[in-house]
Amino acid sequence: MTDQELTVYFETATLPETLRINRAITQFSVKEAVSRNLDAMRSDPKNMHARHRLTEIRNALEHPYNGPEIPKV
């Protein structure tokens, strides 16, 4: 997915407050995280971390994680 496609996707997406990305990661303040990562991606086109995080959030929105959490010790 290109930078422009990611930007368009998140302009129209309905974002929850909290999103479970995978077994180990829960993204809090999703709207702020998306905004921050979009800004980082626009300001530095080589910033692969921001693009990767946005892709993870997009995947979690489309296919919510519903498996077990990491057990607490």
ZANU-665280 format. One record per atom (N, C-alpha, C): x, y, z; residue in one letter; atom name; residue number from 1. Coordinates in steps of 0.1 Angstrom, whole numbers, m for minus. Atoms other than C-alpha are relative to their C-alpha. Example, Ala and Ser with C-alpha at 12.3 -4.5 7.8 and 13.67 -1.06 7.14 Angstrom:
# residues 2
[[9,m12,0],A,N,1]
[[123,m45,78],A,CA,1]
[[9,12,0],A,C,1]
[[m9,m11,0],S,N,2]
[[137,m11,71],S,CA,2]
[[m8,11,8],S,C,2]
This chain:
# residues 73
[[8,m12,0],M,N,1]
[[0,0,0],M,CA,1]
[[9,12,0],M,C,1]
[[m8,m12,1],T,N,2]
[[14,34,m9],T,CA,2]
[[m3,10,11],T,C,2]
[[3,m10,m10],D,N,3]
[[16,64,13],D,CA,3]
[[m13,7,m2],D,C,3]
[[12,m7,4],Q,N,4]
[[m12,81,m5],Q,CA,4]
[[m12,m9,3],Q,C,4]
[[11,9,m3],E,N,5]
[[m34,50,m1],E,CA,5]
[[m3,m1,15],E,C,5]
[[1,0,m15],L,N,6]
[[m27,48,36],L,CA,6]
[[m7,13,5],L,C,6]
[[6,m13,m4],T,N,7]
[[m36,85,40],T,CA,7]
[[m15,0,m3],T,C,7]
[[14,0,4],V,N,8]
[[m69,81,21],V,CA,8]
[[m7,m10,9],V,C,8]
[[6,10,m9],Y,N,9]
[[m77,49,41],Y,CA,9]
[[m4,6,14],Y,C,9]
[[2,m5,m13],F,N,10]
[[m73,67,74],F,CA,10]
[[m9,12,1],F,C,10]
[[9,m12,1],E,N,11]
[[m92,98,63],E,CA,11]
[[m14,m4,1],E,C,11]
[[14,5,0],T,N,12]
[[m123,77,59],T,CA,12]
[[m3,m11,10],T,C,12]
[[2,11,m10],A,N,13]
[[m118,50,86],A,CA,13]
[[m6,6,13],A,C,13]
[[5,m3,m13],T,N,14]
[[m138,50,118],T,CA,14]
[[9,m6,10],T,C,14]
[[m10,5,m9],L,N,15]
[[m112,47,145],L,CA,15]
[[m5,m1,15],L,C,15]
[[4,1,m14],P,N,16]
[[m119,33,180],P,CA,16]
[[10,7,9],P,C,16]
[[m9,m5,m10],E,N,17]
[[m103,46,212],E,CA,17]
[[12,m9,2],E,C,17]
[[m10,10,m3],T,N,18]
[[m84,14,218],T,CA,18]
[[m1,m11,m10],T,C,18]
[[0,10,10],L,N,19]
[[m74,m13,194],L,CA,19]
[[11,m11,3],L,C,19]
[[m9,11,m3],R,N,20]
[[m59,m47,200],R,CA,20]
[[6,m4,m14],R,C,20]
[[m6,3,12],I,N,21]
[[m33,m52,173],I,CA,21]
[[4,m15,m2],I,C,21]
[[m3,14,0],N,N,22]
[[m20,m86,182],N,CA,22]
[[1,m5,14],N,C,22]
[[0,5,m13],R,N,23]
[[m13,m108,212],R,CA,23]
[[7,9,10],R,C,23]
[[m9,m8,m9],A,N,24]
[[13,m85,227],A,CA,24]
[[m3,15,m1],A,C,24]
[[1,m15,2],I,N,25]
[[2,m50,214],I,CA,25]
[[m14,4,1],I,C,25]
[[12,m7,0],T,N,26]
[[m27,m29,223],T,CA,26]
[[3,15,m2],T,C,26]
[[m2,m14,3],Q,N,27]
[[m28,6,207],Q,CA,27]
[[m11,8,7],Q,C,27]
[[9,m9,m7],F,N,28]
[[m43,32,230],F,CA,28]
[[0,13,m8],F,C,28]
[[2,m13,7],S,N,29]
[[m55,66,217],S,CA,29]
[[3,m2,m15],S,C,29]
[[m3,3,14],V,N,30]
[[m57,53,181],V,CA,30]
[[0,12,m9],V,C,30]
[[0,m12,8],K,N,31]
[[m67,86,166],K,CA,31]
[[12,8,0],K,C,31]
[[m12,m7,m2],E,N,32]
[[m37,103,180],E,CA,32]
[[12,m7,m6],E,C,32]
[[m11,8,6],A,N,33]
[[m14,75,170],A,CA,33]
[[0,0,m15],A,C,33]
[[1,m1,14],V,N,34]
[[m27,75,135],V,CA,34]
[[5,14,m5],V,C,34]
[[m4,m14,4],S,N,35]
[[m23,113,132],S,CA,35]
[[15,2,1],S,C,35]
[[m14,m1,m3],R,N,36]
[[12,111,147],R,CA,36]
[[8,m7,m11],R,C,36]
[[m7,9,10],N,N,37]
[[23,83,123],N,CA,37]
[[m2,6,m14],N,C,37]
[[1,m6,14],L,N,38]
[[8,100,92],L,CA,38]
[[9,12,m1],L,C,38]
[[m9,m12,0],D,N,39]
[[27,132,101],D,CA,39]
[[14,m4,m2],D,C,39]
[[m14,5,0],A,N,40]
[[59,112,106],A,CA,40]
[[3,m5,m14],A,C,40]
[[m2,6,13],M,N,41]
[[54,94,73],M,CA,41]
[[1,11,m11],M,C,41]
[[0,m11,9],R,N,42]
[[47,126,54],R,CA,42]
[[13,8,1],R,C,42]
[[m12,m8,m2],S,N,43]
[[77,145,69],S,CA,43]
[[13,m7,m4],S,C,43]
[[m12,8,3],D,N,44]
[[102,116,63],D,CA,44]
[[m5,m12,m8],D,C,44]
[[4,11,9],P,N,45]
[[93,94,33],P,CA,45]
[[7,m13,3],P,C,45]
[[m8,12,m2],K,N,46]
[[120,69,44],K,CA,46]
[[m3,m6,14],K,C,46]
[[4,5,m14],N,N,47]
[[104,64,79],N,CA,47]
[[m9,m12,m2],N,C,47]
[[7,12,2],M,N,48]
[[95,28,76],M,CA,48]
[[m8,m4,13],M,C,48]
[[7,4,m13],H,N,49]
[[84,25,113],H,CA,49]
[[m14,6,m1],H,C,49]
[[13,m6,0],A,N,50]
[[55,49,108],A,CA,50]
[[m9,m7,m10],A,C,50]
[[8,7,10],R,N,51]
[[43,31,76],R,CA,51]
[[m4,m14,6],R,C,51]
[[3,14,m6],H,N,52]
[[46,m3,94],H,CA,52]
[[m11,1,11],H,C,52]
[[10,m1,m11],R,N,53]
[[26,9,124],R,CA,53]
[[m14,3,m6],R,C,53]
[[12,m3,7],L,N,54]
[[m1,23,101],L,CA,54]
[[m6,m12,m6],L,C,54]
[[5,13,7],T,N,55]
[[m3,m10,82],T,CA,55]
[[m5,m9,11],T,C,55]
[[5,9,m11],E,N,56]
[[m6,m29,115],E,CA,56]
[[m14,5,5],E,C,56]
[[13,m5,m4],I,N,57]
[[m35,m6,126],I,CA,57]
[[m10,m3,m10],I,C,57]
[[10,3,10],R,N,58]
[[m52,m10,93],R,CA,58]
[[m4,m15,0],R,C,58]
[[3,14,m1],N,N,59]
[[m49,m48,95],N,CA,59]
[[m8,m4,12],N,C,59]
[[8,3,m12],A,N,60]
[[m62,m48,130],A,CA,60]
[[m15,5,m1],A,C,60]
[[13,m5,2],L,N,61]
[[m92,m27,120],L,CA,61]
[[m8,m9,m9],L,C,61]
[[7,9,10],E,N,62]
[[m100,m51,91],E,CA,62]
[[m2,m14,6],E,C,62]
[[1,14,m5],H,N,63]
[[m93,m83,110],H,CA,63]
[[4,1,15],H,C,63]
[[m3,m2,m14],P,N,64]
[[m96,m77,148],P,CA,64]
[[6,m13,6],P,C,64]
[[m6,11,m7],Y,N,65]
[[m74,m99,170],Y,CA,65]
[[m10,m4,11],Y,C,65]
[[9,5,m10],N,N,66]
[[m96,m121,192],N,CA,66]
[[6,m13,7],N,C,66]
[[m7,11,m7],G,N,67]
[[m70,m146,206],G,CA,67]
[[3,3,14],G,C,67]
[[m3,m2,m14],P,N,68]
[[m57,m150,241],P,CA,68]
[[11,11,2],P,C,68]
[[m10,m9,m4],E,N,69]
[[m36,m124,259],E,CA,69]
[[12,m7,4],E,C,69]
[[m12,6,m6],I,N,70]
[[m1,m130,271],I,CA,70]
[[m3,m2,15],I,C,70]
[[3,3,m14],P,N,71]
[[m4,m147,305],P,CA,71]
[[8,9,9],P,C,71]
[[m7,m8,m10],K,N,72]
[[5,m126,335],K,CA,72]
[[6,m9,9],K,C,72]
[[m7,9,m9],V,N,73]
[[31,m141,357],V,CA,73]
[[m2,4,14],V,C,73]
